[in-house]
Structure formats: structure tokens, C-alpha cells
Amino acid sequence: MKNRAVCLFIVLIASFAAAYALAADQEKVVVMNPRGIQPEIRKIPMATRPATLDGKTVYIVDTKYPNTKPFVESLLAALQAKYPKTTWILRDKLAGYMDDDPNLWKEIKEKGACAIVLLGH
């Protein structure tokens, strides 16, 4: 009995949808794109990768996302163990990940070969 009621309900819905689709075909609606005209996408190539990290200085930048400090410290320890010939420097960013820290970026450009910038999630 219950299965018949479900089947009857599905048949009624399908017939209503078919009748609505016929009515919708007869009317035309013009819809404007609410996003407007999008600018062309500018492709920026990835940075070149060093062939080896031996003898290089790599910065690990922590943006101080909540509750990520244990992960950052574990990452630093793992990288130091895996790449002992690399100098690893851990720096905290001045503010959140959306805020600029020009002094830190300047230091990384002058003294570092590359950087790992950690974000939350």
C-alpha cells in the first residue's frame, strides 16, 4: 500500500513537471548576467623551482591562523630532518594573511632562496 502511494505521488509530480515544461517553452524570458562583463584573466606563471635545496635558505612564514602553531613547529622539525643541508628560518607574519608585511618580504627577497607561506584550512 505504501509503495503504491509513493508511485502515485511520483507519477503526479512527473506529469505536473511535464505540463509545466510545455508552458515554459511557450514563454521567452530575457535574463541579464548579474556579474556584468568580467575582465580578461591574467595568467601569472609559477616561480622557478631550485634544482636542490642544499645550501639554500628557506623561510617558513606562519600567518598565525588559529591553532596552527603545533603544525608549523612539526613541519619545521620534519623539514630540518629531511633536508639537513638547508637553512630553515621560521618567521611569524606581522598580521593576518590578508595584511601586507613589507619588511618580511624584503628580508626573504634579500636573504632567502624561497619561502613557504602557510595559510589556514
N, C-alpha and C positions, 0 to 999 in steps of 0.2 A: 504494500500500500504506500509506504513511504517513498519507494523508488519511483512509483508511478507519478506521485505528486511532484517529485523533483524533475522527472522527464517532462511533464506537462508544463512546469514552470519554465524550463529551458526552451521548449517549443514556443511558448508565448513570447519570451524575450527575443528569440531569433526572428519571429515574424514581425514584431514591433521594430526591430533593428532594420529589417529589410524594407519595411514600409517607410521608415524614416530616411533611409539611404535613397530611395526613389524620389522623395520630396526634396532632399538636399541637392540632388543632381539638377533639379529644375531651377534653382536659385543660384545666382553667382554673387560672391562676396569679394570685395577688394580689400586686401589686408596689407598694411604698411609694415615694414620691418622696424620695430621699435629701437633697434640698435643703430639705425642710421647707416651711413657709409663708413665702413671700417678702413683704417689706414692700412697700407701695404705692410706685410710682415717683413721686418728687417732681420736677416739671418746673421748671427754672430758666431763665427767658428769657435770651437773649443780651444783652450790653451794647449800649446805643445807640451808633450809629456817628456820629462827627462828619461834618458835610457836607463839610468840607475840612480838610486838614492844614496849610494856610498859617497861619503864626504860632503853631502849636502845638508843644509839646514832647512828643516820643515817646521812651519808653525802650525799648531793646532789652536784654532780660535773658538773659544766657548762663548756663545751668545747668551749664556746664563738662562736658558729655558728652564722652567721649574723642574726640580727633581732629576736633572741630568748630570749633576756633578759626579756621582759614582760611576756612571757610564764613561764620562770623559776621562776620569782617572784610570779606569780599566783599559780604555783604548790606548792611552799613553803608555801604560805598562806593557801592553801586548805589542805595540809598535816598537818600543825600545828593545824588547826581547827578540823580535823577528828581524829588525834592522839595526844591529848594534853599531854599525859604521856611520849611521846617520845621527845628526844632532836634532833632537826634538825639543821644541820650545812651546810650552803651553801658555797661552795668554787669554785673559778674560776681556771680552769686548766692553767698551765703556758703558754702553747702554744696551737696550734690546736689539733684536736682529733688524728692525726697521730703521734704526738710527745710525747715522754715519759716525765713524771713528777715524778721522783722517790721520791722526798721529800713529795709530796702529797700522793702518795700511801703508803709511810711509816707511815705518820700521820694517815691515815684511818685504816691501819692494827693495829696500836697501840691503838687508841682511839675509833674507831668505830666498830659497830656490822656488818654493811653492808653499801653499797653505791648504789646510783642511779646515773649512768653516762649518761648524756644527750647528744645525738648526733642530728645533723640537719636532716631535712626532716622527 
